[in-house]
Amino acid sequence: MQSIYSPSSPSSSSSQQVTEVHEHAKQTYRIAMVSDFFYPNMGGVEMHLYQLSQCLIKRGNKVIIITHEYNHRQGVRYLTNGLKVYYLPHVPFYNQNTFPTLLLSFPVIREILIRENINIVHCHQAFSTLAHECILIGRTMGYKVCFTDHSLFGFADASSIHMNKVLKFSLSDISHVICVSNTSKENTVLRAQIDPSLVSVIPNAVDAEIFTPDPSARDPNKITIVIMSRLVYRKGIDLVIDVIPIICKRFPTAHFIIGGDGPKRVGLEQMREKHQLHDRVELLGAVQHAAVRSVLVRGDIFINSSLTEAFCIAIVEAAACGLMVVSTKVGGVPEVLPPHMIKLAEPNSEDLAEKLCEAIAMVKTVDPYKLHQEVKSMYNWDDVAERTETVYNRMNEQSDVSFMTRLRRHNSCGVVAGKINIMLATLAYLIYSFMEWYKPRDEIDKAIDFPNEEYSKKIKKGKS
């Protein structure tokens, strides 16, 4: 089974253009990142938002985050380097998603965008209700709007059909789309039926300064296999439940460390009880992101058993810590790491167990520091930020479109859906026009920018 790894050479010409050096002088932007998923919730999307925002700030841009409240965390908060976060008073109702407000959030979002003098709205994740609403609000207000898709969807089940319709409406009037892998791009283009030239591929990355190897943390008398994942069906935990007894029977020194929580934890506990593996299967429960590295460095091998994955940043973090990776061959995973770093298995327990056996046979020959250096050279957030800026430059060069052009785009979504989309877009435009009359933008106080230069100088002075 062969990897088709290609992290820096996207297949399409539009994706290749993202990596080109822009001809014009560097321009800075004032960006609003929007998603239902952000700190203190932790995951791939949340880390992408945070790391990308930090690198964009370092490159001279202003970045704010708009998300919903978390555990009564409301209002404005500041994170590292003056990253400003607006926690809107919207209570999540399912899987950290807010309930659709049907433009009731328009007034507060409009005020934030005007107050912060934003010129780019960048929304993340197809699951995010807030992101979809902000795409419509941003385009109604005349902003250039970018969307990053972090997930893969099917085409047959009811939930996928529903989400694909919503995505088709949202992206029918988008300025540009970013996907994290070539597989994700193909999936998004098919689901949303958009022009492939409007879609670019920019992969995720890893902070190689944090995820470093530490061979001294490993137990030389054991083969330690680490799994760090949400314990849900989509992450293939049922496969893990089948594989662990097979590996423990075949390799007496095999030891499993499982970090994460979710409904499938019960199945793991039952498997451990049934096969009497209490001393060989360690369940850590939920692990804070700051502690992930300390768990990874204890292992020799990392398993990703996902049934669907657009990129999988977890395997990059594991490889950066010097672990050999075994993963299911799904979605964009084959694009992430070169063949000598990863063993790819079909998403079934037999093949996953076979590839894990192959990895165990060769794991002692792997140089963790060499793996780390390779990952460090392939993935870094500064490169992601630079390529994202190139997308912003291309968006900025696009000419503004009239309201009637936007309506024609929405009408292309279907005979019935198109008319519904036109009604929503028209309603949004009427609400926006009323608010411009009721509370003109001139009456909205402008926010004071965080003094990043002075802050950076003080930090450097304190370190010295």
C-alpha beads as a LAMMPS data file, in Angstrom:
LAMMPS data file: protein, C-alpha beads

464 atoms
463 bonds

1 atom types
1 bond types

-500.0 500.0 xlo xhi
-500.0 500.0 ylo yhi
-500.0 500.0 zlo zhi

Masses

1 110.0

Atoms # bond

1 1 1 0.000 0.000 0.000
2 1 1 1.593 3.180 -1.155
3 1 1 1.268 6.718 0.105
4 1 1 0.456 9.497 -2.356
5 1 1 2.052 12.094 -0.122
6 1 1 2.173 15.552 -1.700
7 1 1 2.082 18.291 0.974
8 1 1 3.617 21.096 -1.028
9 1 1 2.717 20.273 -4.614
10 1 1 -1.074 20.576 -5.037
11 1 1 -2.386 19.038 -8.213
12 1 1 -4.332 21.987 -9.610
13 1 1 -2.957 25.172 -11.071
14 1 1 -5.109 27.237 -8.714
15 1 1 -3.522 25.544 -5.722
16 1 1 -0.036 26.019 -7.124
17 1 1 -0.682 29.733 -7.475
18 1 1 -1.180 29.966 -3.718
19 1 1 2.474 29.131 -3.157
20 1 1 3.769 31.703 -5.606
21 1 1 5.350 34.893 -4.311
22 1 1 2.969 37.758 -4.850
23 1 1 4.254 40.387 -7.246
24 1 1 2.859 43.398 -5.440
25 1 1 4.216 45.016 -2.314
26 1 1 3.149 43.309 0.884
27 1 1 -0.274 44.463 2.043
28 1 1 -1.608 43.970 5.541
29 1 1 -5.213 43.138 6.334
30 1 1 -7.715 43.443 9.156
31 1 1 -9.198 39.968 9.428
32 1 1 -12.172 38.567 11.316
33 1 1 -11.861 34.800 11.863
34 1 1 -15.298 33.278 12.491
35 1 1 -16.187 29.823 13.799
36 1 1 -18.208 28.099 16.491
37 1 1 -15.061 26.160 17.402
38 1 1 -12.423 27.958 19.434
39 1 1 -10.664 28.074 22.798
40 1 1 -11.322 26.833 25.485
41 1 1 -12.662 23.978 23.364
42 1 1 -9.693 22.122 21.839
43 1 1 -9.406 20.312 18.536
44 1 1 -7.931 20.547 15.052
45 1 1 -10.060 23.503 13.913
46 1 1 -9.451 25.373 17.163
47 1 1 -5.669 24.948 16.912
48 1 1 -5.720 25.941 13.235
49 1 1 -7.577 29.154 14.077
50 1 1 -5.248 30.041 16.934
51 1 1 -1.944 29.247 15.221
52 1 1 -2.909 30.872 11.906
53 1 1 -4.109 34.001 13.719
54 1 1 -0.870 34.264 15.702
55 1 1 1.274 33.980 12.563
56 1 1 -0.853 36.511 10.671
57 1 1 -0.447 38.943 13.573
58 1 1 3.330 38.460 13.496
59 1 1 3.238 39.298 9.795
60 1 1 1.690 42.700 10.557
61 1 1 -2.016 41.928 10.133
62 1 1 -4.763 42.604 12.641
63 1 1 -6.827 39.533 13.555
64 1 1 -9.917 39.131 15.723
65 1 1 -11.892 35.966 16.486
66 1 1 -15.693 35.817 16.586
67 1 1 -17.158 32.764 18.306
68 1 1 -19.929 31.867 20.750
69 1 1 -19.790 31.781 24.530
70 1 1 -18.073 28.933 26.336
71 1 1 -19.018 28.077 29.917
72 1 1 -20.335 31.607 30.559
73 1 1 -17.217 33.085 28.962
74 1 1 -18.820 36.096 27.263
75 1 1 -17.676 39.459 25.964
76 1 1 -14.183 40.404 24.829
77 1 1 -11.053 38.526 25.867
78 1 1 -7.423 38.901 24.812
79 1 1 -5.046 36.029 24.124
80 1 1 -1.316 35.976 23.298
81 1 1 0.015 38.850 21.162
82 1 1 -3.205 40.799 21.552
83 1 1 -5.432 38.301 19.734
84 1 1 -8.882 39.724 20.453
85 1 1 -11.753 37.264 20.888
86 1 1 -15.443 38.172 20.824
87 1 1 -17.465 35.558 22.716
88 1 1 -21.014 36.239 21.544
89 1 1 -23.842 35.442 23.996
90 1 1 -25.057 32.502 21.892
91 1 1 -25.508 29.250 23.782
92 1 1 -24.403 26.088 21.902
93 1 1 -27.123 23.480 21.543
94 1 1 -25.401 20.533 19.809
95 1 1 -21.742 19.549 19.421
96 1 1 -20.569 23.106 20.285
97 1 1 -22.724 24.552 17.484
98 1 1 -25.040 27.485 18.071
99 1 1 -28.685 27.352 17.062
100 1 1 -29.324 29.075 13.685
101 1 1 -30.499 32.632 14.404
102 1 1 -31.781 33.432 10.877
103 1 1 -30.002 36.815 10.780
104 1 1 -30.906 37.822 14.362
105 1 1 -27.151 38.067 15.009
106 1 1 -26.758 40.530 12.112
107 1 1 -26.789 43.706 14.292
108 1 1 -24.053 42.593 16.707
109 1 1 -21.826 41.105 13.989
110 1 1 -22.239 44.219 11.831
111 1 1 -21.207 46.397 14.751
112 1 1 -18.129 44.260 15.457
113 1 1 -16.975 44.313 11.827
114 1 1 -17.413 48.088 11.558
115 1 1 -15.957 48.777 15.002
116 1 1 -12.820 46.771 14.216
117 1 1 -12.557 48.230 10.686
118 1 1 -12.401 44.725 9.171
119 1 1 -11.758 44.209 5.451
120 1 1 -11.526 40.375 5.258
121 1 1 -13.995 37.925 6.831
122 1 1 -12.568 34.399 7.081
123 1 1 -15.020 31.690 8.172
124 1 1 -14.051 28.156 9.209
125 1 1 -15.674 24.709 9.217
126 1 1 -18.790 23.532 7.387
127 1 1 -20.319 22.336 10.674
128 1 1 -20.276 25.874 12.111
129 1 1 -23.650 27.632 12.071
130 1 1 -21.997 30.932 12.982
131 1 1 -19.608 30.624 10.030
132 1 1 -22.460 30.152 7.537
133 1 1 -24.354 33.126 8.957
134 1 1 -21.249 35.323 8.776
135 1 1 -20.660 34.380 5.134
136 1 1 -24.097 35.804 4.279
137 1 1 -23.675 38.818 6.579
138 1 1 -20.192 39.597 5.288
139 1 1 -21.193 39.395 1.629
140 1 1 -24.301 41.505 2.285
141 1 1 -22.079 44.198 3.815
142 1 1 -19.764 44.080 0.810
143 1 1 -16.780 42.349 2.461
144 1 1 -14.478 39.872 0.753
145 1 1 -15.252 36.549 2.447
146 1 1 -13.042 33.441 2.573
147 1 1 -14.081 30.000 3.807
148 1 1 -11.836 27.170 5.017
149 1 1 -13.303 23.663 4.906
150 1 1 -11.752 21.279 7.439
151 1 1 -13.946 18.202 6.931
152 1 1 -15.121 15.623 4.412
153 1 1 -18.781 14.798 3.818
154 1 1 -20.613 12.021 2.032
155 1 1 -23.464 12.343 -0.432
156 1 1 -25.965 9.651 0.549
157 1 1 -27.028 9.988 4.201
158 1 1 -29.608 12.536 5.346
159 1 1 -27.227 14.710 7.389
160 1 1 -24.736 14.980 4.507
161 1 1 -27.462 15.882 2.009
162 1 1 -28.680 18.625 4.338
163 1 1 -25.193 20.013 4.993
164 1 1 -24.305 19.930 1.305
165 1 1 -27.376 22.047 0.492
166 1 1 -26.417 24.580 3.158
167 1 1 -22.820 24.639 1.921
168 1 1 -23.944 25.093 -1.686
169 1 1 -25.980 28.143 -0.662
170 1 1 -23.175 29.654 1.431
171 1 1 -20.434 29.114 -1.165
172 1 1 -22.505 30.241 -4.155
173 1 1 -21.467 33.818 -3.294
174 1 1 -18.024 33.246 -1.751
175 1 1 -14.853 35.124 -2.666
176 1 1 -12.511 32.160 -2.182
177 1 1 -12.361 28.736 -0.528
178 1 1 -9.394 27.058 1.178
179 1 1 -9.204 23.290 1.715
180 1 1 -6.610 21.460 3.806
181 1 1 -5.907 18.684 1.280
182 1 1 -6.437 17.842 -2.381
183 1 1 -8.996 15.212 -1.399
184 1 1 -10.837 17.829 0.633
185 1 1 -10.814 20.170 -2.366
186 1 1 -12.359 17.552 -4.648
187 1 1 -14.984 16.789 -2.007
188 1 1 -15.870 20.457 -1.483
189 1 1 -16.055 21.230 -5.217
190 1 1 -18.454 18.317 -5.746
191 1 1 -20.588 19.088 -2.696
192 1 1 -20.914 22.833 -3.271
193 1 1 -20.723 22.694 -7.091
194 1 1 -18.368 25.661 -7.238
195 1 1 -15.688 26.658 -9.734
196 1 1 -12.457 24.759 -8.869
197 1 1 -10.440 27.899 -9.664
198 1 1 -11.988 29.501 -6.560
199 1 1 -10.583 26.729 -4.336
200 1 1 -6.984 26.566 -3.084
201 1 1 -5.213 23.886 -1.061
202 1 1 -3.270 24.993 2.018
203 1 1 -2.454 22.176 4.483
204 1 1 -2.428 22.389 8.243
205 1 1 0.880 22.581 10.098
206 1 1 2.519 21.818 13.428
207 1 1 4.477 23.868 15.942
208 1 1 7.774 21.981 15.727
209 1 1 9.185 23.963 18.652
210 1 1 6.614 22.369 20.954
211 1 1 6.321 18.857 19.480
212 1 1 9.856 17.555 19.883
213 1 1 11.143 13.997 20.503
214 1 1 12.279 12.742 23.903
215 1 1 13.446 9.086 23.622
216 1 1 14.276 9.047 27.341
217 1 1 10.541 9.163 28.118
218 1 1 9.997 5.783 26.427
219 1 1 10.040 2.464 28.255
220 1 1 12.805 0.386 26.566
221 1 1 11.170 -2.844 27.759
222 1 1 7.842 -2.123 26.069
223 1 1 6.472 -1.289 22.646
224 1 1 4.213 1.626 23.491
225 1 1 1.379 2.430 21.101
226 1 1 -0.379 5.776 21.542
227 1 1 -3.875 6.781 20.453
228 1 1 -4.964 10.415 20.908
229 1 1 -8.481 10.992 19.641
230 1 1 -12.048 11.806 20.497
231 1 1 -13.614 8.460 21.357
232 1 1 -16.434 8.582 18.818
233 1 1 -17.577 6.393 15.941
234 1 1 -16.149 8.681 13.234
235 1 1 -12.654 8.240 14.705
236 1 1 -12.819 4.466 14.174
237 1 1 -12.657 3.489 17.844
238 1 1 -14.566 0.283 17.030
239 1 1 -11.540 -0.762 14.948
240 1 1 -9.241 -0.032 17.891
241 1 1 -11.428 -2.175 20.155
242 1 1 -10.967 -5.120 17.758
243 1 1 -7.227 -4.548 17.148
244 1 1 -5.947 -4.177 20.726
245 1 1 -6.628 -7.820 21.848
246 1 1 -5.001 -9.133 18.648
247 1 1 -1.815 -7.108 19.153
248 1 1 -1.600 -7.820 22.890
249 1 1 -1.867 -11.562 22.208
250 1 1 0.786 -11.466 19.484
251 1 1 3.232 -9.110 21.242
252 1 1 3.615 -9.637 25.014
253 1 1 5.507 -6.323 25.389
254 1 1 2.850 -4.210 23.629
255 1 1 1.365 -1.458 25.781
256 1 1 -1.434 0.926 24.728
257 1 1 -1.942 4.511 25.915
258 1 1 -5.290 6.006 24.900
259 1 1 -5.960 9.704 25.410
260 1 1 -9.357 11.254 24.783
261 1 1 -12.959 10.949 25.875
262 1 1 -16.313 10.247 24.307
263 1 1 -19.164 7.725 24.096
264 1 1 -16.878 4.926 22.810
265 1 1 -14.876 4.910 26.051
266 1 1 -17.402 2.437 27.459
267 1 1 -16.545 -0.027 24.675
268 1 1 -12.819 0.322 25.413
269 1 1 -13.385 -0.334 29.116
270 1 1 -15.499 -3.399 28.313
271 1 1 -12.797 -4.738 25.980
272 1 1 -10.133 -4.185 28.635
273 1 1 -12.261 -5.985 31.229
274 1 1 -13.151 -8.898 28.916
275 1 1 -9.541 -9.629 27.936
276 1 1 -7.989 -8.759 31.325
277 1 1 -5.743 -6.042 29.861
278 1 1 -5.865 -3.550 32.731
279 1 1 -2.079 -3.448 33.006
280 1 1 -1.573 -3.099 29.238
281 1 1 -4.251 -0.605 28.186
282 1 1 -4.008 2.796 29.868
283 1 1 -7.058 5.083 29.498
284 1 1 -6.113 8.685 30.241
285 1 1 -9.446 10.365 29.569
286 1 1 -9.512 13.906 28.166
287 1 1 -6.015 15.369 27.685
288 1 1 -5.353 19.113 27.554
289 1 1 -3.525 20.177 24.397
290 1 1 -0.611 21.480 26.478
291 1 1 -0.110 17.917 27.773
292 1 1 -0.400 16.121 24.405
293 1 1 3.343 16.208 23.724
294 1 1 4.154 14.653 27.112
295 1 1 1.882 11.719 26.211
296 1 1 3.154 11.318 22.648
297 1 1 6.839 11.130 23.614
298 1 1 6.090 8.065 25.750
299 1 1 5.167 6.119 22.615
300 1 1 6.942 4.289 19.816
301 1 1 3.959 4.124 17.441
302 1 1 0.916 6.337 16.902
303 1 1 -2.402 5.009 15.578
304 1 1 -5.014 7.017 13.695
305 1 1 -8.080 4.887 13.004
306 1 1 -10.404 7.570 11.581
307 1 1 -13.121 6.534 9.135
308 1 1 -13.049 9.971 7.487
309 1 1 -10.411 12.691 7.711
310 1 1 -9.600 15.732 5.572
311 1 1 -6.045 16.129 6.872
312 1 1 -5.453 14.787 10.433
313 1 1 -3.101 17.145 12.232
314 1 1 -2.652 14.533 14.999
315 1 1 -0.429 12.313 12.845
316 1 1 1.794 15.298 12.008
317 1 1 2.180 16.096 15.706
318 1 1 3.009 12.446 16.409
319 1 1 5.612 12.287 13.616
320 1 1 7.140 15.541 14.892
321 1 1 7.588 13.789 18.246
322 1 1 9.439 10.961 16.483
323 1 1 6.702 8.301 16.426
324 1 1 6.104 5.879 13.592
325 1 1 2.520 6.342 12.359
326 1 1 -0.073 3.733 11.422
327 1 1 -3.259 5.140 9.921
328 1 1 -6.347 4.178 8.018
329 1 1 -6.149 5.143 4.356
330 1 1 -9.070 7.569 4.255
331 1 1 -9.670 11.073 2.939
332 1 1 -6.614 13.287 2.758
333 1 1 -4.451 11.178 5.101
334 1 1 -2.305 9.646 2.281
335 1 1 -1.212 13.174 1.307
336 1 1 0.103 14.130 4.744
337 1 1 3.283 12.086 5.363
338 1 1 5.799 10.314 3.081
339 1 1 5.739 6.473 2.934
340 1 1 8.698 5.875 5.264
341 1 1 6.885 7.706 8.095
342 1 1 3.475 6.063 7.841
343 1 1 1.863 2.672 7.292
344 1 1 -1.516 2.978 5.568
345 1 1 -4.247 0.422 6.213
346 1 1 -7.711 -0.112 4.816
347 1 1 -10.398 0.906 7.340
348 1 1 -10.935 -2.582 8.739
349 1 1 -9.524 -4.241 11.845
350 1 1 -7.655 -7.034 10.000
351 1 1 -5.588 -4.739 7.784
352 1 1 -5.043 -2.228 10.589
353 1 1 -3.666 -5.026 12.803
354 1 1 -1.412 -6.237 9.958
355 1 1 0.050 -2.775 9.341
356 1 1 0.544 -2.282 13.077
357 1 1 2.528 -5.549 13.180
358 1 1 4.713 -4.273 10.332
359 1 1 5.325 -1.028 12.203
360 1 1 6.244 -2.890 15.402
361 1 1 8.804 -4.963 13.463
362 1 1 10.614 -1.843 12.218
363 1 1 9.985 0.687 14.988
364 1 1 13.340 0.201 16.739
365 1 1 15.167 1.252 13.549
366 1 1 13.384 4.618 13.366
367 1 1 15.409 7.721 14.303
368 1 1 12.974 10.069 16.114
369 1 1 15.179 13.141 15.628
370 1 1 15.370 12.536 11.887
371 1 1 11.580 12.277 11.696
372 1 1 11.274 15.513 13.634
373 1 1 13.573 17.402 11.291
374 1 1 11.696 16.134 8.234
375 1 1 8.325 17.206 9.637
376 1 1 9.782 20.566 10.667
377 1 1 10.951 21.182 7.102
378 1 1 7.589 20.172 5.614
379 1 1 5.058 21.877 7.862
380 1 1 5.166 25.206 9.646
381 1 1 2.523 27.795 10.429
382 1 1 4.512 30.707 8.996
383 1 1 4.278 29.089 5.566
384 1 1 0.527 28.541 6.032
385 1 1 0.097 32.211 6.993
386 1 1 2.088 33.381 3.965
387 1 1 0.033 31.250 1.589
388 1 1 -3.182 32.439 3.240
389 1 1 -2.079 36.041 2.680
390 1 1 -1.618 35.194 -1.004
391 1 1 -5.256 34.088 -1.076
392 1 1 -6.252 37.366 0.587
393 1 1 -4.297 39.258 -2.089
394 1 1 -6.166 37.439 -4.831
395 1 1 -9.493 38.157 -3.111
396 1 1 -8.572 41.812 -2.743
397 1 1 -8.015 42.067 -6.510
398 1 1 -11.531 40.820 -7.255
399 1 1 -13.985 43.489 -8.363
400 1 1 -17.102 44.145 -6.282
401 1 1 -20.315 42.540 -7.511
402 1 1 -23.770 44.071 -7.619
403 1 1 -26.688 42.875 -5.530
404 1 1 -28.409 41.509 -8.641
405 1 1 -25.299 39.469 -9.502
406 1 1 -25.369 37.989 -6.011
407 1 1 -29.033 37.067 -6.440
408 1 1 -28.271 35.317 -9.747
409 1 1 -25.556 33.315 -7.997
410 1 1 -27.974 32.239 -5.259
411 1 1 -30.629 31.368 -7.845
412 1 1 -28.220 28.868 -9.427
413 1 1 -28.595 26.589 -6.381
414 1 1 -31.762 24.989 -7.756
415 1 1 -35.344 25.564 -8.853
416 1 1 -36.751 25.592 -5.319
417 1 1 -33.631 26.119 -3.211
418 1 1 -32.577 29.010 -5.452
419 1 1 -35.789 30.927 -4.726
420 1 1 -35.419 30.324 -0.982
421 1 1 -31.819 31.544 -1.172
422 1 1 -32.935 34.699 -3.005
423 1 1 -35.494 35.372 -0.264
424 1 1 -32.828 34.993 2.462
425 1 1 -30.324 37.188 0.619
426 1 1 -32.994 39.852 0.012
427 1 1 -34.086 39.754 3.651
428 1 1 -30.461 40.152 4.746
429 1 1 -30.054 43.126 2.407
430 1 1 -33.230 44.799 3.768
431 1 1 -32.067 44.271 7.371
432 1 1 -28.666 45.708 6.504
433 1 1 -30.239 48.741 4.783
434 1 1 -32.459 49.369 7.805
435 1 1 -29.523 49.172 10.211
436 1 1 -27.474 51.551 8.062
437 1 1 -30.340 54.039 8.425
438 1 1 -31.191 53.310 12.068
439 1 1 -27.586 53.302 13.308
440 1 1 -25.208 54.719 10.686
441 1 1 -21.670 53.365 10.749
442 1 1 -20.366 56.855 11.520
443 1 1 -21.999 56.584 14.960
444 1 1 -20.139 53.369 15.825
445 1 1 -16.979 54.023 17.818
446 1 1 -13.831 52.524 16.344
447 1 1 -11.868 50.088 18.512
448 1 1 -8.295 50.891 19.529
449 1 1 -5.829 48.454 18.016
450 1 1 -3.628 46.405 20.298
451 1 1 -0.071 47.900 20.314
452 1 1 1.682 44.819 18.930
453 1 1 5.006 46.525 18.212
454 1 1 5.328 47.960 21.724
455 1 1 4.170 44.661 23.201
456 1 1 6.776 42.691 21.202
457 1 1 9.537 45.079 22.275
458 1 1 8.603 44.688 25.947
459 1 1 8.536 40.907 25.621
460 1 1 11.979 40.844 23.994
461 1 1 13.325 43.272 26.597
462 1 1 11.956 41.095 29.405
463 1 1 13.598 37.960 27.954
464 1 1 16.938 39.709 27.643

Bonds

1 1 1 2
2 1 2 3
3 1 3 4
4 1 4 5
5 1 5 6
6 1 6 7
7 1 7 8
8 1 8 9
9 1 9 10
10 1 10 11
11 1 11 12
12 1 12 13
13 1 13 14
14 1 14 15
15 1 15 16
16 1 16 17
17 1 17 18
18 1 18 19
19 1 19 20
20 1 20 21
21 1 21 22
22 1 22 23
23 1 23 24
24 1 24 25
25 1 25 26
26 1 26 27
27 1 27 28
28 1 28 29
29 1 29 30
30 1 30 31
31 1 31 32
32 1 32 33
33 1 33 34
34 1 34 35
35 1 35 36
36 1 36 37
37 1 37 38
38 1 38 39
39 1 39 40
40 1 40 41
41 1 41 42
42 1 42 43
43 1 43 44
44 1 44 45
45 1 45 46
46 1 46 47
47 1 47 48
48 1 48 49
49 1 49 50
50 1 50 51
51 1 51 52
52 1 52 53
53 1 53 54
54 1 54 55
55 1 55 56
56 1 56 57
57 1 57 58
58 1 58 59
59 1 59 60
60 1 60 61
61 1 61 62
62 1 62 63
63 1 63 64
64 1 64 65
65 1 65 66
66 1 66 67
67 1 67 68
68 1 68 69
69 1 69 70
70 1 70 71
71 1 71 72
72 1 72 73
73 1 73 74
74 1 74 75
75 1 75 76
76 1 76 77
77 1 77 78
78 1 78 79
79 1 79 80
80 1 80 81
81 1 81 82
82 1 82 83
83 1 83 84
84 1 84 85
85 1 85 86
86 1 86 87
87 1 87 88
88 1 88 89
89 1 89 90
90 1 90 91
91 1 91 92
92 1 92 93
93 1 93 94
94 1 94 95
95 1 95 96
96 1 96 97
97 1 97 98
98 1 98 99
99 1 99 100
100 1 100 101
101 1 101 102
102 1 102 103
103 1 103 104
104 1 104 105
105 1 105 106
106 1 106 107
107 1 107 108
108 1 108 109
109 1 109 110
110 1 110 111
111 1 111 112
112 1 112 113
113 1 113 114
114 1 114 115
115 1 115 116
116 1 116 117
117 1 117 118
118 1 118 119
119 1 119 120
120 1 120 121
121 1 121 122
122 1 122 123
123 1 123 124
124 1 124 125
125 1 125 126
126 1 126 127
127 1 127 128
128 1 128 129
129 1 129 130
130 1 130 131
131 1 131 132
132 1 132 133
133 1 133 134
134 1 134 135
135 1 135 136
136 1 136 137
137 1 137 138
138 1 138 139
139 1 139 140
140 1 140 141
141 1 141 142
142 1 142 143
143 1 143 144
144 1 144 145
145 1 145 146
146 1 146 147
147 1 147 148
148 1 148 149
149 1 149 150
150 1 150 151
151 1 151 152
152 1 152 153
153 1 153 154
154 1 154 155
155 1 155 156
156 1 156 157
157 1 157 158
158 1 158 159
159 1 159 160
160 1 160 161
161 1 161 162
162 1 162 163
163 1 163 164
164 1 164 165
165 1 165 166
166 1 166 167
167 1 167 168
168 1 168 169
169 1 169 170
170 1 170 171
171 1 171 172
172 1 172 173
173 1 173 174
174 1 174 175
175 1 175 176
176 1 176 177
177 1 177 178
178 1 178 179
179 1 179 180
180 1 180 181
181 1 181 182
182 1 182 183
183 1 183 184
184 1 184 185
185 1 185 186
186 1 186 187
187 1 187 188
188 1 188 189
189 1 189 190
190 1 190 191
191 1 191 192
192 1 192 193
193 1 193 194
194 1 194 195
195 1 195 196
196 1 196 197
197 1 197 198
198 1 198 199
199 1 199 200
200 1 200 201
201 1 201 202
202 1 202 203
203 1 203 204
204 1 204 205
205 1 205 206
206 1 206 207
207 1 207 208
208 1 208 209
209 1 209 210
210 1 210 211
211 1 211 212
212 1 212 213
213 1 213 214
214 1 214 215
215 1 215 216
216 1 216 217
217 1 217 218
218 1 218 219
219 1 219 220
220 1 220 221
221 1 221 222
222 1 222 223
223 1 223 224
224 1 224 225
225 1 225 226
226 1 226 227
227 1 227 228
228 1 228 229
229 1 229 230
230 1 230 231
231 1 231 232
232 1 232 233
233 1 233 234
234 1 234 235
235 1 235 236
236 1 236 237
237 1 237 238
238 1 238 239
239 1 239 240
240 1 240 241
241 1 241 242
242 1 242 243
243 1 243 244
244 1 244 245
245 1 245 246
246 1 246 247
247 1 247 248
248 1 248 249
249 1 249 250
250 1 250 251
251 1 251 252
252 1 252 253
253 1 253 254
254 1 254 255
255 1 255 256
256 1 256 257
257 1 257 258
258 1 258 259
259 1 259 260
260 1 260 261
261 1 261 262
262 1 262 263
263 1 263 264
264 1 264 265
265 1 265 266
266 1 266 267
267 1 267 268
268 1 268 269
269 1 269 270
270 1 270 271
271 1 271 272
272 1 272 273
273 1 273 274
274 1 274 275
275 1 275 276
276 1 276 277
277 1 277 278
278 1 278 279
279 1 279 280
280 1 280 281
281 1 281 282
282 1 282 283
283 1 283 284
284 1 284 285
285 1 285 286
286 1 286 287
287 1 287 288
288 1 288 289
289 1 289 290
290 1 290 291
291 1 291 292
292 1 292 293
293 1 293 294
294 1 294 295
295 1 295 296
296 1 296 297
297 1 297 298
298 1 298 299
299 1 299 300
300 1 300 301
301 1 301 302
302 1 302 303
303 1 303 304
304 1 304 305
305 1 305 306
306 1 306 307
307 1 307 308
308 1 308 309
309 1 309 310
310 1 310 311
311 1 311 312
312 1 312 313
313 1 313 314
314 1 314 315
315 1 315 316
316 1 316 317
317 1 317 318
318 1 318 319
319 1 319 320
320 1 320 321
321 1 321 322
322 1 322 323
323 1 323 324
324 1 324 325
325 1 325 326
326 1 326 327
327 1 327 328
328 1 328 329
329 1 329 330
330 1 330 331
331 1 331 332
332 1 332 333
333 1 333 334
334 1 334 335
335 1 335 336
336 1 336 337
337 1 337 338
338 1 338 339
339 1 339 340
340 1 340 341
341 1 341 342
342 1 342 343
343 1 343 344
344 1 344 345
345 1 345 346
346 1 346 347
347 1 347 348
348 1 348 349
349 1 349 350
350 1 350 351
351 1 351 352
352 1 352 353
353 1 353 354
354 1 354 355
355 1 355 356
356 1 356 357
357 1 357 358
358 1 358 359
359 1 359 360
360 1 360 361
361 1 361 362
362 1 362 363
363 1 363 364
364 1 364 365
365 1 365 366
366 1 366 367
367 1 367 368
368 1 368 369
369 1 369 370
370 1 370 371
371 1 371 372
372 1 372 373
373 1 373 374
374 1 374 375
375 1 375 376
376 1 376 377
377 1 377 378
378 1 378 379
379 1 379 380
380 1 380 381
381 1 381 382
382 1 382 383
383 1 383 384
384 1 384 385
385 1 385 386
386 1 386 387
387 1 387 388
388 1 388 389
389 1 389 390
390 1 390 391
391 1 391 392
392 1 392 393
393 1 393 394
394 1 394 395
395 1 395 396
396 1 396 397
397 1 397 398
398 1 398 399
399 1 399 400
400 1 400 401
401 1 401 402
402 1 402 403
403 1 403 404
404 1 404 405
405 1 405 406
406 1 406 407
407 1 407 408
408 1 408 409
409 1 409 410
410 1 410 411
411 1 411 412
412 1 412 413
413 1 413 414
414 1 414 415
415 1 415 416
416 1 416 417
417 1 417 418
418 1 418 419
419 1 419 420
420 1 420 421
421 1 421 422
422 1 422 423
423 1 423 424
424 1 424 425
425 1 425 426
426 1 426 427
427 1 427 428
428 1 428 429
429 1 429 430
430 1 430 431
431 1 431 432
432 1 432 433
433 1 433 434
434 1 434 435
435 1 435 436
436 1 436 437
437 1 437 438
438 1 438 439
439 1 439 440
440 1 440 441
441 1 441 442
442 1 442 443
443 1 443 444
444 1 444 445
445 1 445 446
446 1 446 447
447 1 447 448
448 1 448 449
449 1 449 450
450 1 450 451
451 1 451 452
452 1 452 453
453 1 453 454
454 1 454 455
455 1 455 456
456 1 456 457
457 1 457 458
458 1 458 459
459 1 459 460
460 1 460 461
461 1 461 462
462 1 462 463
463 1 463 464
